[in-house]
Amino acid sequence: MSYNTIAQCATDDALFQRVRAAVSTQAGAPSPPDPYAYKIVWPLSGASDVEAAYASALAAGNENPGGDETVITDGMILSGVQANWPSPP
């Protein structure tokens, strides 16, 4: 696991847009979904499967790993959103 890879992944705009889309599909999601997406994108990026897939894609020369659904799947994103969904106050 590399902190550099996690940082690149968490600041990948294409991935962030996909996280926003996933957040917007969840019950009780705010509009706009950005506050939740910002809180979720970092732990999602640090998940071992996401970090490994992102690192592998970078090593293979993929210039858009966050937007490539074969690298980070929608299922991986949804799992990360659900696992990191904020608890109600």
URHU-V964158 format. One record per pair of residues at least 24 apart in sequence whose ideal C-beta (glycine too) atoms are under 7 Angstrom apart, sorted by the first residue. I is the first residue (numbers start at 0). J is the second residue. If there is no record, write none. Layout:
# URHU-V964158
i->[I:I]
j->[J:J]
This chain:
# URHU-V964158
i->[0:0:1:4:4:4:4:5:5:5:8:8:8:8:8:9:9:9:11:11:13:13:13:14:14:15:17:18:18:18:21:21:21:22:25:25:35:38:39:39:39:42:42:43:43:43:46:48:49:49]
j->[47:50:54:50:53:54:57:44:45:50:44:49:50:53:65:40:41:44:64:65:63:65:66:65:71:40:76:43:76:80:76:77:80:80:80:84:85:85:79:80:83:79:83:76:79:83:79:75:75:79]
